Amino acid sequence: MAPRAKDYIKSIPADLPASIVVFLVALPLCLGVALASNAPLFSGIIAGIVGGIVVGLFSRSHLSVSGPAAGLTAIVAAAITALPSYEAFLVAVVYAGMLQIMFGILKAGVIGDYVPGSVIKGMLAAIGLILILKQLPHLIGYDTDFEGDTSFMQADKENTFSEIFKAVKYITPAAALVGFACILFFLGWEKWVANKKGFIKMIPAPLLVVLLGVGIHEIIRANAADHSIDPQHMVSLPVANSAREFFSFFTLPDWQYFLDKEVLFTAITLALVASLESLLSIEAVDDLDPYQRVTPTNRELKAQGLGNIVSGMLGGLPVTSVIVRSSANVSAGARTKMSTIYHGILLLLCVAFIPVLLNHIPKAALAAILILTGYKLAKPSLFIHFYKKGWDQFLPFVMTITAILFTDLLKGVLIGIAVGIFFIVRSNFRTAVMVVNDGNKYLFRFRKDVSFLNKPLVKSRLEKIPANSYVLIDASRADFIDSDILETVKDFMLHAPLEGIKVEWKGKQLL
C-alpha cells in the first residue's frame, strides 16, 4: 500500500538526513561514471538529478535510489565512440526509455522474482566487498580509477587487487590522513550516538565526516601548502559563472539520427541491460528494507523508462536503480521514497548554487563513507549465517560473490543464478524419489515432479532388487511423472515376474 501524504511528512526526520547521506555518496559516483563513460561530466549530474526526482516521483519503491550506473559505462563509452555525436547517443537514451515503458506494460518485471534469495544476498555482499576494495586507493589519494567502478578489470589496465598494491606506492599523506581520520570519526560517532535520543540522532554522520575532511584539508593547506591535497584528489564539479552558462551544460538530442541503425541497436542494448540491473537492484533493496515492503516491478520499469526519456532529453546519461546509493539510503535510516526525491533536489540546488564549495571536498572523505557503507553490506556475520544454512544456500551465495568480484555485476549474478538453479535441480532430484526397503519388501515413492533426470536412479535401483521380492511403487504424491520414468517402470514390471518379483503400482494410471 502506497504511503499517504501525512506519512511522508511524518517521515521527514528520517528521510531528510538520509537524503544528505545519499547526496554525498551520489555526487562522486555521478561524476565518476560520466568520466568513465567518456561523456560530459555534467551528464552524470543530470542523470543523478533525474534519477532522484523523476524516477523517485513515479516509482513505488520506498528506498531505491536511481542514477547513472557503473554497470553501463562500457556500453555507454563504446556507443559514444561509435555514434556520430553525443547528441546522437542521447536519442538512443530516449528510445531506451520508451522500450522500458513497453517492458513494463508487457509485465516483464516478473523476471526479477526468479532470482534466488542466496544470489541476492551474495550480490549485496559482493557490492559491499567491492566498495571496500575499490575505495581503498581513493582513501589514500590514488585516483586513477573512477569512483563507482565495479568491474574487476579496470580502464587503467589494473584490476581490483593490483590497484591496491600499486596505490600503496603512491600514497598522498594528506589524503590518507583525511581518509583514516574520517573512518575513525565515523565509527566513533555512530557508537557514541547509538544510545542517544532526540535531535542528535538526526545528524547524519557522513555529513560530519565530510565537514571533518574539509576542515583537515583546509588546515593543512593553510599551514603546510606544499603537503596539501592536489586538486585532482578533490571533487571536481563544473562551475558556471552565470545562469546562461549553467543552462549551457544541458544538451538536446539530435533527432536527425532517429532512424539510424546504430542508434536503435544502442537503445535496445541500453534498455535490456538497464532494465535487468534495475530489477536486480530492486530485489536487493526490498530485501534490505527493514519493513520488507515489495516494489511493483512493472511500475518500476515504467518509472525507469520515464527517467531515461527525461535524462536523454536534457543531456544526461542513462539511469538505473543503483545498489550502492540504495543501500546507503537504507543504512542511513530512510523510510519513504521522499529521501530519494530530496537527494535529487539537493544535487540540483548544490550544483547550481554552491559548486565551488563542493569542490573543497576531498575524495578521501567520500571514500571513507563508501567503505563503511560496504562494510555494512558484507559483515562477517552474514557469511556465518549462510554457512549455517547449509551448502545448498552457502555455495550459491559464495559463488555469486566470487563471480561478481572477478567479473562484473551482471555476469556475476548470471553465474550465481546458474549455480542456484543447479542446487534447486539437485535438491529436487534427491527428494523426488524415495526408496525404502525392509527385508525383501521395497517401497518406491515418487514425490513432487519426477523428471527424466531421475531415470538413472530409478532404473539402477529397480534392477538391483533381488529375486522373490515385493515392490510397491507409490505415485500418489507425485504432481508430474516424466514419460521416460513411466517407460522404465513398465519395462521393469514386464520382466520382474521372471525373477519372482511381485510389483504393485499405486496412484496415477500407468498407461
C-alpha positions as MATLAB code, in Angstrom:
seq = 'MAPRAKDYIKSIPADLPASIVVFLVALPLCLGVALASNAPLFSGIIAGIVGGIVVGLFSRSHLSVSGPAAGLTAIVAAAITALPSYEAFLVAVVYAGMLQIMFGILKAGVIGDYVPGSVIKGMLAAIGLILILKQLPHLIGYDTDFEGDTSFMQADKENTFSEIFKAVKYITPAAALVGFACILFFLGWEKWVANKKGFIKMIPAPLLVVLLGVGIHEIIRANAADHSIDPQHMVSLPVANSAREFFSFFTLPDWQYFLDKEVLFTAITLALVASLESLLSIEAVDDLDPYQRVTPTNRELKAQGLGNIVSGMLGGLPVTSVIVRSSANVSAGARTKMSTIYHGILLLLCVAFIPVLLNHIPKAALAAILILTGYKLAKPSLFIHFYKKGWDQFLPFVMTITAILFTDLLKGVLIGIAVGIFFIVRSNFRTAVMVVNDGNKYLFRFRKDVSFLNKPLVKSRLEKIPANSYVLIDASRADFIDSDILETVKDFMLHAPLEGIKVEWKGKQLL';
ca = [
       0.000    0.000    0.000;
       1.400    3.393   -1.010;
       2.124    5.852    1.827;
      -0.192    8.824    2.241;
       0.918   12.468    2.266;
       0.894   12.589    6.060;
       3.183    9.532    6.144;
       5.712   11.421    4.020;
       5.509   14.400    6.389;
       5.926   12.214    9.477;
       8.988   10.589    7.893;
      10.835   13.874    7.224;
      13.057   13.499   10.354;
      14.296   10.184    8.919;
      14.195   10.922    5.194;
      15.904   14.318    5.139;
      19.128   13.244    6.932;
      19.199   10.088    4.790;
      18.907   12.178    1.641;
      22.020   14.123    2.662;
      23.925   10.848    3.010;
      22.729    9.648   -0.396;
      23.636   13.028   -1.914;
      27.192   12.756   -0.576;
      27.508    9.202   -1.897;
      25.904   10.008   -5.263;
      27.946   13.134   -6.018;
      31.325   11.470   -6.723;
      29.660    8.445   -8.334;
      27.760   10.612  -10.833;
      30.988   12.364  -11.810;
      32.975    9.116  -11.877;
      30.523    7.289  -14.133;
      30.399   10.251  -16.545;
      34.202   10.381  -16.666;
      34.475    6.637  -17.289;
      31.803    6.818  -19.997;
      33.719    9.487  -21.972;
      30.670   11.707  -21.561;
      30.475   15.342  -20.409;
      30.927   15.499  -16.627;
      27.628   17.275  -16.148;
      25.767   14.441  -17.885;
      26.317   12.286  -14.813;
      24.911   15.015  -12.564;
      21.839   15.352  -14.821;
      21.240   11.595  -14.583;
      21.576   11.762  -10.797;
      19.067   14.620  -10.556;
      16.587   12.886  -12.875;
      17.066    9.536  -11.093;
      16.269   11.217   -7.803;
      13.380   13.485   -8.724;
      11.681   11.964  -11.790;
      12.149    8.259  -11.067;
      11.566    8.923   -7.361;
       8.216   10.585   -8.070;
       6.863    7.861  -10.349;
       8.403    4.771   -8.750;
       6.648    2.919   -5.964;
       9.891    1.700   -4.477;
      10.254    3.071   -0.965;
      14.040    3.017   -0.676;
      15.578    2.503   -4.127;
      17.742    5.325   -5.497;
      18.342    5.702   -9.234;
      21.120    7.407  -11.167;
      23.934    6.712  -13.644;
      25.220    3.160  -13.177;
      28.790    1.898  -13.378;
      27.480   -1.287  -14.991;
      26.590    0.658  -18.125;
      29.891    2.507  -18.551;
      31.392    0.072  -21.069;
      28.236    0.110  -23.207;
      27.893    3.896  -22.978;
      31.570    4.587  -23.721;
      31.515    2.266  -26.764;
      28.271    3.812  -28.031;
      29.511    7.397  -27.664;
      32.645    6.450  -29.641;
      30.732    4.587  -32.354;
      27.875    7.051  -32.881;
      28.291   10.275  -34.897;
      27.938   12.539  -31.831;
      26.964   12.669  -28.171;
      23.662   14.199  -29.260;
      23.006   11.065  -31.351;
      23.670    8.957  -28.248;
      21.028   10.944  -26.374;
      18.466    9.826  -28.965;
      19.346    6.219  -28.047;
      18.828    7.017  -24.344;
      15.337    8.410  -25.076;
      14.469    5.357  -27.186;
      15.746    3.056  -24.415;
      13.352    4.748  -22.007;
      10.444    4.170  -24.381;
      11.367    0.481  -24.630;
      11.482    0.190  -20.837;
       7.971    1.613  -20.574;
       6.891   -1.014  -23.110;
       8.613   -3.724  -20.994;
       6.587   -2.518  -18.020;
       3.332   -2.639  -19.995;
       4.193   -6.191  -21.121;
       4.820   -7.115  -17.443;
       8.469   -8.099  -17.944;
       9.196   -7.099  -14.335;
       8.393  -10.626  -13.215;
      11.940  -11.636  -14.280;
      13.345  -10.304  -11.009;
      11.213  -12.754   -8.993;
      13.163  -15.695  -10.389;
      16.470  -14.698   -8.757;
      17.199  -16.969   -5.732;
      17.480  -15.278   -2.340;
      21.028  -16.605   -1.811;
      22.076  -14.887   -5.061;
      20.504  -11.572   -3.980;
      22.315  -11.738   -0.634;
      25.521  -12.680   -2.427;
      25.113   -9.724   -4.775;
      24.752   -7.343   -1.820;
      27.772   -8.807   -0.036;
      29.811   -8.629   -3.256;
      28.909   -4.966   -3.736;
      29.985   -4.352   -0.140;
      33.364   -6.016   -0.701;
      33.829   -4.185   -3.999;
      33.124   -0.855   -2.306;
      35.775   -1.574    0.306;
      38.391   -2.825   -2.167;
      37.754   -0.176   -4.833;
      37.703    2.733   -2.396;
      40.933    1.857   -0.560;
      43.095    3.534   -3.251;
      40.893    6.667   -3.134;
      41.198    6.660    0.654;
      44.948    7.225    0.379;
      44.843    9.627   -2.565;
      45.302    7.342   -5.580;
      42.538    8.177   -8.060;
      43.487    6.665  -11.424;
      40.293    4.551  -11.489;
      36.928    6.283  -11.492;
      34.695    6.374   -8.414;
      31.930    3.805   -8.569;
      33.762    1.284  -10.765;
      32.549   -2.271  -10.019;
      34.377   -4.259  -12.714;
      37.369   -6.447  -11.881;
      39.413   -5.286  -14.880;
      39.847   -1.520  -14.897;
      40.376    1.019  -17.638;
      43.873    1.778  -16.280;
      44.916   -1.847  -17.086;
      44.927   -2.785  -13.406;
      42.462   -4.994  -11.569;
      40.734   -4.629   -8.213;
      43.615   -6.161   -6.246;
      46.623   -4.927   -8.214;
      45.261   -1.375   -7.936;
      45.513   -1.565   -4.139;
      49.136   -2.746   -4.217;
      50.015   -0.046   -6.718;
      48.233    2.631   -4.672;
      50.367    1.861   -1.642;
      53.417    3.041   -3.623;
      51.786    6.396   -4.357;
      50.209    7.383   -1.047;
      49.267   11.050   -0.672;
      49.941   11.628    3.067;
      47.367   14.419    3.436;
      44.663   12.368    1.700;
      45.492    9.317    3.814;
      45.277   11.457    6.962;
      41.853   12.730    5.898;
      40.650    9.240    4.940;
      41.653    7.416    8.120;
      40.586   10.293   10.365;
      37.164   10.227    8.716;
      36.787    6.466    9.216;
      37.749    6.686   12.891;
      35.405    9.623   13.446;
      32.560    7.850   11.643;
      32.926    4.719   13.800;
      33.282    6.751   16.987;
      30.295    8.952   16.224;
      27.972    6.035   15.435;
      28.996    4.266   18.638;
      28.518    7.447   20.700;
      25.046    8.292   19.362;
      23.794    4.672   19.382;
      22.038    5.097   22.732;
      21.241    8.797   22.393;
      17.801   10.281   21.798;
      16.491   13.464   20.271;
      17.889   15.814   17.646;
      21.431   14.418   17.734;
      20.173   11.164   16.199;
      19.046   13.157   13.153;
      22.538   14.468   12.360;
      23.909   12.257    9.557;
      27.393   11.006   10.364;
      28.531   11.244    6.696;
      27.821   14.985    6.703;
      30.060   15.433    9.752;
      32.656   13.193    8.103;
      32.714   15.437    5.031;
      32.973   18.579    7.164;
      35.856   16.980    9.090;
      37.612   16.084    5.819;
      37.202   19.634    4.505;
      38.446   21.053    7.811;
      41.584   18.881    7.888;
      42.349   19.738    4.278;
      41.950   23.474    4.887;
      44.206   23.341    7.979;
      46.910   21.530    6.011;
      46.580   23.956    3.113;
      46.861   26.960    5.435;
      49.859   25.685    7.416;
      51.714   23.369    5.033;
      50.612   24.224    1.499;
      53.344   22.073   -0.053;
      51.789   18.989    1.553;
      48.142   19.787    0.815;
      45.922   17.532   -1.281;
      46.313   18.010   -5.028;
      43.185   19.335   -6.852;
      42.915   16.056   -8.773;
      42.096   14.339   -5.468;
      39.218   16.730   -4.785;
      35.603   16.732   -6.007;
      35.568   18.492   -9.371;
      32.188   19.886  -10.381;
      31.747   22.115  -13.430;
      31.347   25.711  -12.227;
      29.079   28.115  -14.118;
      29.730   31.852  -13.851;
      26.202   32.757  -14.917;
      22.741   31.252  -15.305;
      23.234   31.203  -19.059;
      26.460   29.220  -18.707;
      24.755   26.801  -16.292;
      21.973   26.050  -18.767;
      24.583   25.526  -21.471;
      25.627   22.369  -19.582;
      22.367   20.770  -20.740;
      22.333   19.163  -24.221;
      19.434   18.298  -26.512;
      19.235   15.114  -28.625;
      19.919   15.420  -32.337;
      16.774   13.964  -33.895;
      18.239   13.689  -37.398;
      19.601   10.324  -36.162;
      16.226    8.962  -35.019;
      16.269    6.193  -37.669;
      19.996    5.437  -37.510;
      20.561    1.664  -37.153;
      23.416    2.092  -34.653;
      21.239    4.378  -32.536;
      18.418    1.814  -32.494;
      20.801   -1.046  -31.640;
      22.307    1.013  -28.801;
      18.818    1.797  -27.486;
      17.857   -1.891  -27.373;
      21.103   -2.794  -25.597;
      20.701    0.002  -23.040;
      17.056   -0.889  -22.393;
      17.787   -4.573  -21.783;
      20.839   -4.089  -19.557;
      19.405   -1.129  -17.627;
      16.139   -2.996  -17.017;
      17.941   -6.090  -15.745;
      20.175   -4.037  -13.453;
      17.180   -2.159  -12.090;
      15.211   -5.339  -11.412;
      18.173   -6.916   -9.603;
      18.700   -3.763   -7.569;
      15.004   -3.578   -6.662;
      15.062   -7.186   -5.428;
      18.136   -6.418   -3.337;
      16.752   -3.187   -1.867;
      13.426   -4.808   -0.973;
      15.455   -7.468    0.827;
      17.297   -4.753    2.794;
      14.110   -2.864    3.664;
      13.526   -3.278    7.424;
       9.759   -3.269    6.745;
      10.105   -5.820    3.893;
       7.892   -3.790    1.560;
       7.512   -5.067   -2.006;
       8.111   -2.867   -5.064;
       5.794   -3.357   -8.077;
       8.443   -4.261  -10.661;
       6.392   -3.459  -13.746;
       5.686    0.005  -12.361;
       9.428    0.326  -11.673;
      10.282   -0.423  -15.306;
       7.884    2.310  -16.403;
       9.407    4.773  -13.902;
      12.920    3.913  -15.081;
      11.791    4.345  -18.673;
      10.341    7.775  -17.953;
      13.583    8.688  -16.152;
      15.646    7.713  -19.189;
      13.410    9.698  -21.527;
      13.816   12.831  -19.385;
      17.552   12.260  -18.824;
      18.151   11.789  -22.549;
      16.111   14.875  -23.415;
      18.236   17.001  -21.043;
      21.646   15.606  -21.998;
      22.059   13.064  -19.194;
      23.382    9.516  -19.057;
      21.021    6.531  -18.843;
      19.733    5.778  -15.344;
      19.068    2.583  -13.412;
      18.275    1.713   -9.841;
      21.715    1.602   -8.169;
      22.541   -0.711   -5.258;
      25.315    1.441   -3.761;
      23.134    4.522   -3.378;
      20.109    2.483   -2.365;
      21.999    0.587    0.343;
      23.394    3.872    1.662;
      19.817    5.137    1.775;
      18.692    2.106    3.789;
      21.609    2.210    6.230;
      21.041    5.949    6.753;
      17.564    5.185    8.058;
      15.317    6.385    5.210;
      11.672    5.369    5.477;
       9.993    6.547    2.272;
      10.844    7.472   -1.300;
      10.974   11.142   -0.296;
      14.619   10.575    0.668;
      15.349    9.733   -2.981;
      13.492   12.839   -4.181;
      15.202   15.098   -1.610;
      18.626   13.829   -2.711;
      17.791   14.728   -6.336;
      16.728   18.216   -5.267;
      19.938   18.605   -3.231;
      22.017   17.631   -6.260;
      20.231   20.206   -8.403;
      20.488   23.047   -5.874;
      24.095   22.374   -4.916;
      25.498   22.102   -8.441;
      23.515   25.198   -9.435;
      24.394   27.447   -6.489;
      27.384   26.130   -4.497;
      29.616   24.045   -6.815;
      32.689   25.955   -5.617;
      32.049   24.851   -2.017;
      31.556   21.240   -3.063;
      34.902   21.321   -4.860;
      36.573   21.697   -1.440;
      35.591   18.117   -0.505;
      38.497   15.624   -0.582;
      37.685   12.359   -2.347;
      39.293   10.547    0.592;
      36.456   11.710    2.869;
      33.851   10.342    0.461;
      35.843    7.105    0.143;
      35.607    6.681    3.919;
      31.798    6.900    3.724;
      31.648    4.331    0.903;
      33.993    1.916    2.694;
      31.808    1.891    5.802;
      28.703    1.529    3.618;
      30.390   -1.501    2.064;
      31.182   -3.000    5.462;
      27.514   -2.849    6.442;
      26.659   -4.871    3.326;
      29.362   -7.503    3.827;
      29.562   -8.072    7.588;
      31.237  -11.354    8.651;
      28.006  -12.343   10.427;
      26.288  -12.599    7.021;
      28.792  -15.242    5.864;
      28.367  -17.192    9.113;
      24.579  -17.042    8.742;
      24.659  -18.533    5.247;
      27.218  -21.168    6.237;
      24.822  -22.397    8.931;
      22.030  -22.634    6.348;
      23.806  -25.469    4.545;
      25.791  -25.919    1.349;
      22.784  -25.580   -0.946;
      22.478  -21.953    0.276;
      26.104  -21.194    1.108;
      27.665  -22.235   -2.206;
      25.377  -20.121   -4.459;
      25.963  -17.225   -2.035;
      29.763  -17.570   -2.175;
      29.877  -18.303   -5.903;
      27.837  -15.170   -6.614;
      30.260  -13.084   -4.546;
      33.306  -14.627   -6.218;
      31.882  -14.264   -9.731;
      30.938  -10.609   -9.212;
      34.340   -9.803   -7.689;
      36.206  -11.281  -10.654;
      33.900  -10.161  -13.483;
      31.172   -7.556  -13.056;
      27.713   -7.276  -11.530;
      25.593   -8.720  -14.369;
      27.921  -11.587  -15.287;
      28.403  -12.460  -11.634;
      24.670  -12.542  -10.945;
      24.036  -14.738  -14.001;
      26.710  -17.175  -12.785;
      25.161  -17.088   -9.309;
      21.708  -17.824  -10.759;
      23.162  -20.780  -12.710;
      24.706  -22.203   -9.519;
      21.451  -21.605   -7.632;
      19.445  -23.417  -10.332;
      21.892  -26.344  -10.145;
      21.228  -26.734   -6.428;
      17.464  -26.408   -6.946;
      17.559  -29.174   -9.579;
      19.847  -31.241   -7.353;
      17.531  -30.831   -4.372;
      14.504  -31.778   -6.463;
      16.437  -34.708   -7.917;
      17.266  -36.041   -4.453;
      13.791  -35.631   -2.961;
      11.647  -36.642   -5.946;
      12.294  -40.375   -5.467;
      12.443  -42.073   -2.079;
      13.438  -45.722   -1.769;
      12.903  -47.724    1.462;
      13.362  -51.422    1.993;
      12.563  -53.827    4.825;
      13.998  -57.244    4.135;
      12.628  -58.318    0.771;
       9.962  -55.592    0.716;
      10.680  -52.394   -1.219;
       8.854  -49.065   -1.364;
       9.492  -46.643   -4.242;
       7.706  -43.348   -3.534;
       7.531  -40.691   -6.230;
       7.045  -37.151   -4.875;
       6.626  -33.720   -6.473;
       7.973  -33.661  -10.045;
       9.808  -36.768  -11.239;
      11.756  -35.741  -14.343;
      13.919  -37.607  -16.832;
      16.901  -36.628  -14.646;
      15.695  -39.215  -12.124;
      15.670  -42.024  -14.708;
      19.228  -43.341  -13.977;
      18.471  -43.540  -10.236;
      15.080  -45.246  -10.680;
      16.414  -47.692  -13.263;
      19.508  -48.697  -11.276;
      17.579  -49.157   -8.004;
      14.884  -51.259   -9.678;
      17.442  -53.502  -11.351;
      19.194  -54.148   -8.004;
      16.062  -55.621   -6.382;
      16.739  -59.260   -5.569;
      14.603  -62.161   -6.736;
      11.416  -63.119   -4.900;
      10.872  -59.608   -3.541;
       7.765  -57.462   -3.215;
       7.850  -53.930   -4.677;
       5.299  -51.171   -4.085;
       5.669  -48.175   -6.416;
       3.639  -45.324   -4.889;
       2.964  -42.451   -7.319;
       0.005  -40.973   -5.444;
       2.036  -37.994   -4.163;
       3.621  -37.046   -7.485;
       2.435  -33.947   -9.333;
       4.205  -34.929  -12.545;
       5.969  -38.054  -13.798;
       8.026  -37.882  -16.966;
       7.166  -40.397  -19.697;
      10.733  -41.783  -19.552;
      10.172  -42.746  -15.913;
       6.856  -44.424  -16.759;
       8.531  -46.402  -19.563;
      11.275  -47.541  -17.167;
       8.688  -48.740  -14.635;
       6.634  -50.550  -17.298;
       9.756  -52.292  -18.634;
      10.623  -53.437  -15.105;
       7.070  -54.711  -14.498;
       7.256  -56.787  -17.694;
      10.376  -58.733  -16.741;
      10.027  -58.705  -12.909;
       7.864  -61.905  -12.805;
      10.761  -63.789  -14.401;
      12.664  -63.196  -11.132;
       9.674  -63.928   -8.943;
       9.304  -60.237   -8.120;
       5.772  -59.044   -7.374;
       5.186  -55.400   -8.340;
       2.265  -53.240   -7.260;
       1.555  -49.781   -8.698;
      -0.342  -47.200   -6.636;
      -1.564  -43.803   -7.757;
      -1.767  -42.319  -11.239;
      -2.823  -44.640  -14.035;
       0.160  -46.308  -15.638;
      -0.566  -46.115  -19.375;
];
